[in-house]
């Protein structure tokens, strides 16, 4: 069972009733005025846009005159920018509030979408995709922070899984029917939710702890994230950079225990294990997501439409199942739910690697999205409840970062396996 969280006054001064068993909140009850549908619309197009490139990379590579391996950098940079943006958005939420975070993210998505719509070279596409990812990750982090309950969280995570399932086929159809520029512009769908969320955003609470923004901690954290993401592509220099930056950041955290990376979060005996688990589940999912289409094409001889439809069915089934798992996991108990996630989380990549036919490959993709999406929703509540209330926004941001790191690690690992 989730640890009960302290009650706090609602938006109109009333004290909300304590959530029932298994319905622990993430500490974001101020977001109750924003509908779950709006939060889903704000967060899910990022997954749609990210996965749209899985089928369009060969067309992009051919049109701009680069190899498919080089074009894969579009996915890596997208994942890197998503990861970098997550803790920065959490800090922005803490210091400036929801409205500023949402409008900043919207500006980045708009500029990035315009850039990829006009770009005809790799540098332009990389810049545009990075801006889209920075803004899209801001939307996701904000939505998860505002979710508050398992069911609302499940709308976001399962919706992201479903949009991720639609991504490959949507990208393929838009590329064939219009242009890959249009396929890369799907992030803009999230802008439809911005007016509603910005209008109903809770008023920022005055900060009473006197803590200023930790710019040094933020810079070191961003550099460490970049180094971690590039481990798969540049092992030796990235590993060296990770060691140096990790040691430097550890020393800085000792000096600023309430800074960008609060000690109260890092020393939590619950937070680090669940963050590690969700990162592993996410990495496996994204690696399988980028590997299975190539296996279906190269080894099974499927064409683009068959691959898109097959992947769509597998991922939609897995995503739909994840909503039920996340919304009702409290009935199973935390230990049982975690056992299911870990068992299936191991079986998915093993099945993908050992399989020799389309059936096992697609089944692996469906199971991978199921455990990644339901794991994110279930474990986010655990992570948010494992730290002091004033650190919950930061904890959720760091937890989401660990999930998003999988979006960078997975495609990079897939590129190495398929090279």
VOGU-3710 file (C-alpha; in Angstrom, 3 decimals, decimal comma):
1> xxxxxxxxxx> 0,000/0,000/0,000  1,191/3,501/-0,693  2,192/5,623/2,254  -0,499/8,177/3,057  0,399/11,751/2,311  -0,415/14,740/4,513  -3,546/16,631/3,691  -3,267/20,192/2,518  -5,770/22,914/1,717  -7,355/22,886/-1,693
11> xxxxxxxxxx> -7,550/25,738/-4,152  -10,455/27,358/-2,263  -9,177/26,839/1,255  -11,030/23,565/1,877  -9,192/20,539/3,085  -9,750/17,679/0,625  -10,701/14,307/1,971  -7,904/11,845/2,463  -7,516/9,472/-0,492  -8,690/5,947/0,116
21> xxxxxxxxxx> -6,412/2,923/0,256  -4,208/2,579/-2,793  -5,125/5,990/-4,073  -2,181/7,932/-2,782  -1,551/11,213/-4,465  1,693/12,474/-5,938  1,410/15,730/-4,082  -0,148/17,615/-6,982  -3,735/17,958/-5,869  -3,681/21,587/-6,968
31> xxxxxxxxxx> -3,963/20,235/-10,509  -7,460/18,843/-9,897  -9,012/21,809/-11,727  -7,300/20,618/-14,905  -9,093/17,699/-16,527  -7,322/14,387/-16,998  -8,102/14,584/-20,717  -6,303/17,916/-20,972  -3,291/16,510/-19,125  -3,285/13,543/-21,469
41> xxxxxxxxxx> -3,489/15,777/-24,533  -0,655/17,887/-23,161  1,664/14,942/-22,517  0,965/12,206/-25,053  1,912/13,854/-28,403  5,561/13,749/-27,333  5,474/9,953/-27,569  3,625/10,187/-30,886  6,303/12,465/-32,301  9,209/10,491/-30,880
51> xxxxxxxxxx> 8,058/7,190/-32,353  7,059/8,647/-35,710  10,721/8,496/-36,735  11,019/4,710/-36,372  9,656/4,185/-39,903  10,721/7,462/-41,507  14,471/7,459/-40,859  15,359/5,780/-44,198  13,323/8,402/-46,131  14,859/11,269/-44,142
61> xxxxxxxxxx> 18,359/9,879/-44,646  17,849/9,527/-48,389  16,414/13,032/-48,845  19,086/14,877/-46,867  21,951/12,725/-48,151  23,117/10,899/-45,011  23,254/7,264/-43,919  20,468/5,700/-41,863  22,943/5,284/-39,006  23,637/9,012/-39,078
71> xxxxxxxxxx> 19,918/9,805/-39,259  19,459/7,771/-36,067  21,029/10,755/-34,296  17,629/12,417/-34,661  16,220/9,849/-32,233  19,216/10,049/-29,914  19,149/13,856/-29,772  15,399/13,801/-29,186  15,854/11,421/-26,274  18,772/13,443/-24,942
81> xxxxxxxxxx> 16,798/16,699/-25,017  13,833/15,018/-23,343  16,095/13,805/-20,553  17,801/17,179/-20,102  14,501/19,048/-20,017  12,876/16,911/-17,336  14,792/18,076/-14,223  14,969/21,617/-15,590  11,194/21,692/-15,917  10,826/20,321/-12,389
91> xxxxxxxxxx> 12,991/23,201/-11,143  10,948/25,683/-13,177  7,753/24,301/-11,651  9,187/24,701/-8,158  10,411/28,256/-8,673  7,957/29,784/-11,177  4,849/27,602/-11,219  2,777/25,691/-13,748  1,769/28,557/-16,033  5,340/29,648/-16,753
101> xxxxxxxxxx> 6,458/26,045/-17,290  3,608/25,351/-19,722  4,075/28,542/-21,745  7,841/28,043/-21,950  7,337/24,485/-23,167  4,754/25,652/-25,697  7,182/28,199/-27,139  9,858/25,519/-27,543  7,471/23,094/-29,248  6,212/25,798/-31,624
111> xxxxxxxxxx> 9,701/26,947/-32,599  10,943/23,381/-32,963  8,000/22,367/-35,134  8,491/25,351/-37,428  12,181/24,506/-37,696  11,680/20,852/-38,695  8,973/21,901/-41,142  11,469/24,086/-43,007  14,754/22,220/-42,457  16,431/20,376/-45,331
121> xxxxxxxxxx> 19,697/19,452/-43,608  20,826/17,437/-40,630  21,836/20,433/-38,443  18,451/22,104/-38,920  16,568/18,898/-38,182  18,661/18,230/-35,084  18,011/21,752/-33,762  14,276/21,498/-34,432  13,910/18,059/-32,896  15,884/19,171/-29,836
131> xxxxxxxxxx> 13,546/22,138/-29,310  10,485/19,927/-29,763  11,844/17,441/-27,235  12,722/20,130/-24,692  9,184/21,504/-24,859  7,489/18,131/-25,092  9,352/16,848/-22,058  8,274/19,981/-20,210  4,666/19,126/-21,025  5,102/15,535/-19,818
141> xxxxxxxxxx> 6,803/16,550/-16,565  4,134/19,147/-15,853  1,290/16,726/-16,558  2,759/14,016/-14,323  3,310/16,552/-11,538  -0,345/17,628/-11,769  -1,834/14,130/-12,136  -2,203/13,390/-8,438  -4,029/10,037/-8,509  -3,398/6,586/-10,023
151> xxxxxxxxxx> -6,256/6,884/-12,500  -5,189/10,311/-13,744  -1,587/9,127/-13,944  -2,742/6,093/-15,931  -4,425/8,378/-18,494  -1,045/10,003/-19,128  1,139/6,900/-19,189  -1,277/4,620/-21,038  -2,127/7,455/-23,430  1,562/7,969/-24,101
161> xxxxxxxxxx> 1,878/4,272/-24,812  -1,049/4,381/-27,228  0,310/7,445/-28,984  3,682/5,749/-29,105  1,932/2,799/-30,749  0,360/5,085/-33,334  3,680/6,832/-33,957  5,337/4,401/-36,400  2,245/3,939/-38,579  1,358/7,652/-38,423
171> xxxxxxxxxx> 4,881/8,557/-39,430  4,829/6,078/-42,285  1,427/7,178/-43,618  2,201/10,894/-43,342  5,558/10,386/-45,052  4,012/8,419/-47,918  0,986/10,685/-48,299  2,498/14,095/-47,582  6,058/14,457/-46,318  8,308/13,366/-43,489
181> xxxxxxxxxx> 8,321/17,042/-42,482  4,671/16,596/-41,501  5,461/13,386/-39,630  8,057/15,238/-37,578  5,565/17,985/-36,717  3,240/15,807/-34,611  4,522/17,379/-31,379  2,413/20,426/-32,201  -0,787/18,520/-31,331  0,018/19,147/-27,656
191> xxxxxxxxxx> -0,384/22,887/-28,190  -4,154/22,341/-28,330  -4,172/21,694/-24,579  -2,084/24,734/-23,630  -4,919/27,330/-23,335  -6,953/25,104/-20,993  -3,993/24,117/-18,807  -2,562/27,648/-18,635  -5,954/29,129/-17,770  -6,596/26,626/-14,972
201> xxxxxxxxxx> -3,030/26,409/-13,709  -2,773/26,693/-9,913  -1,325/29,911/-8,554  2,327/29,427/-7,539  2,772/29,198/-3,798  5,214/31,677/-2,277  8,509/29,988/-1,463  9,292/30,158/2,233  12,532/28,154/2,362  14,676/30,933/0,907
211> xxxxxxxxxx> 16,311/28,503/-1,532  17,569/30,173/-4,721  17,880/28,334/-8,016  21,003/26,153/-7,997  22,569/27,032/-11,343  25,791/25,102/-10,728  23,901/21,973/-9,726  21,674/22,305/-12,787  24,657/22,708/-15,139  26,477/19,718/-13,649
221> xxxxxxxxxx> 23,299/17,626/-13,812  22,703/18,481/-17,469  26,315/17,663/-18,345  26,053/14,336/-16,503  22,827/13,482/-18,315  24,464/14,192/-21,682  27,410/12,006/-20,743  25,133/9,158/-19,676  23,096/9,325/-22,875  26,226/9,203/-25,038
231> xxxxxxxxxx> 27,686/6,150/-23,271  26,362/3,776/-25,929  27,850/5,780/-28,810  31,142/6,960/-27,285  31,891/4,525/-24,444  35,387/5,592/-23,361  35,080/9,417/-23,373  31,514/9,282/-22,080  32,465/6,910/-19,278  35,340/9,183/-18,290
241> xxxxxxxxxx> 33,071/12,210/-18,380  30,416/10,400/-16,356  32,913/9,499/-13,634  34,333/13,022/-13,404  30,970/14,757/-13,535  29,418/12,295/-11,107  32,163/12,903/-8,544  31,967/16,669/-9,013  28,192/16,662/-8,684  28,406/14,530/-5,533
251> xxxxxxxxxx> 30,729/17,085/-3,952  28,404/19,918/-4,979  25,369/18,153/-3,521  27,202/17,909/-0,204  27,722/21,665/-0,354  24,145/22,437/-1,478  21,979/19,714/0,130  18,771/21,583/-0,790  19,922/22,538/-4,301  19,032/21,194/-7,733
261> xxxxxxxxxx> 19,433/17,591/-6,512  18,111/17,549/-2,935  19,826/15,163/-0,554  16,430/14,242/0,911  15,512/12,695/-2,437  18,841/11,028/-3,203  19,086/9,426/0,247  15,580/8,035/0,188  15,822/4,221/0,481  12,766/3,903/-1,775
271> xxxxxxxxxx> 13,308/6,540/-4,458  16,571/5,301/-5,994  15,469/1,644/-6,402  12,146/2,511/-8,061  13,865/5,087/-10,289  16,375/2,459/-11,370  13,623/-0,037/-12,136  11,639/2,404/-14,281  14,806/3,374/-16,189  15,525/-0,285/-16,966
281> xxxxxxxxxx> 11,937/-0,938/-18,096  11,965/2,157/-20,299  15,329/1,315/-21,866  14,152/-2,173/-22,768  10,938/-0,802/-24,261  12,598/1,773/-26,489  15,300/-0,653/-27,599  12,638/-3,186/-28,612  10,547/-0,455/-30,241  13,392/0,447/-32,600
291> xxxxxxxxxx> 14,652/-3,112/-33,111  11,456/-5,001/-33,946  10,554/-3,015/-37,130  14,026/-3,714/-38,559  13,720/-7,414/-37,714  10,315/-7,584/-39,371  11,677/-5,891/-42,487  15,060/-7,594/-42,818  14,357/-11,078/-41,474  10,620/-11,558/-42,096
301> xxxxxxxxxx> 10,333/-9,548/-45,337  7,406/-7,413/-44,181  6,679/-4,149/-45,981  6,230/-0,784/-44,262  2,432/-1,020/-43,980  2,500/-4,536/-42,515  5,143/-3,483/-40,019  3,160/-0,417/-39,034  -0,105/-2,297/-38,574  1,520/-5,184/-36,699
311> xxxxxxxxxx> 3,382/-2,851/-34,370  0,255/-0,758/-33,873  -1,855/-3,715/-32,749  0,816/-5,038/-30,385  1,525/-1,675/-28,807  -2,130/-0,677/-28,505  -2,988/-3,914/-26,721  -0,054/-3,466/-24,360  -0,903/0,179/-23,698  -4,583/-0,533/-23,036
321> xxxxxxxxxx> -3,620/-3,280/-20,612  -1,233/-0,902/-18,839  -4,104/1,469/-18,057  -5,967/-1,306/-16,249  -2,822/-2,377/-14,441  -1,951/1,154/-13,290  -5,499/2,073/-12,273  -6,101/-1,085/-10,252  -2,616/-2,073/-9,054  -3,517/-1,084/-5,491
331> xxxxxxxxxx> -5,794/-4,127/-5,322  -2,799/-6,381/-5,992  -0,510/-4,734/-3,473  2,803/-3,065/-4,194  4,933/-6,220/-3,890  2,770/-8,256/-6,259  2,603/-5,435/-8,803  6,366/-4,992/-8,698  6,889/-8,745/-9,128  4,692/-8,711/-12,255
341> xxxxxxxxxx> 6,557/-5,715/-13,692  10,003/-7,205/-13,069  9,109/-10,649/-14,399  7,555/-9,358/-17,613  10,240/-6,697/-17,887  12,874/-9,428/-18,133  10,823/-11,681/-20,429  10,232/-8,967/-23,062  13,855/-8,394/-24,173  14,676/-12,100/-23,803
351> xxxxxxxxxx> 11,777/-12,970/-26,108  12,804/-10,299/-28,630  16,389/-11,562/-28,675  15,590/-15,284/-28,763  12,604/-15,080/-31,126  12,949/-16,003/-34,794  9,467/-15,134/-36,101  7,159/-12,086/-36,203  4,862/-13,425/-33,457  7,404/-13,416/-30,617
361> xxxxxxxxxx> 8,875/-10,096/-31,751  5,510/-8,358/-31,725  4,554/-10,005/-28,439  7,788/-8,683/-26,939  6,910/-5,166/-28,111  3,442/-5,385/-26,561  4,751/-6,670/-23,236  7,518/-4,045/-23,211  5,108/-1,133/-23,565  2,816/-2,692/-20,961
371> xxxxxxxxxx> 5,503/-2,883/-18,282  7,045/0,496/-19,179  3,758/2,434/-19,136  2,217/0,727/-16,113  5,553/0,801/-14,290  5,860/4,549/-14,818  2,369/5,187/-13,440  2,627/2,838/-10,451  6,164/3,658/-9,402  5,735/7,419/-9,814
381> xxxxxxxxxx> 3,272/7,335/-6,923  5,757/5,356/-4,859  8,593/7,760/-5,687  6,489/10,827/-4,921  5,390/9,408/-1,598  8,904/8,490/-0,496  10,184/12,047/0,057  9,141/15,113/2,080  6,210/17,018/0,583  8,271/20,075/-0,366
391> xxxxxxxxxx> 10,561/17,846/-2,463  7,861/15,923/-4,302  7,921/18,039/-7,447  11,671/17,523/-7,701  11,352/13,797/-6,950  8,725/13,344/-9,668  10,902/15,282/-12,096  13,929/13,103/-11,347  11,805/9,958/-11,527  10,456/11,043/-14,920
401> xxxxxxxxxx> 14,042/11,768/-15,977  14,972/8,170/-15,229  12,124/7,006/-17,454  13,062/9,456/-20,190  16,704/8,355/-20,096  15,441/5,070/-21,429  14,178/6,988/-24,466  17,783/7,971/-25,150  19,501/4,738/-24,109  17,104/2,453/-25,989
411> xxxxxxxxx> 17,506/3,825/-29,553  21,284/4,077/-29,075  21,445/0,435/-27,970  19,229/-0,581/-30,893  21,529/1,235/-33,333  24,529/-0,682/-31,962  22,705/-4,013/-32,201  21,560/-3,357/-35,758  24,784/-1,798/-37,058
//
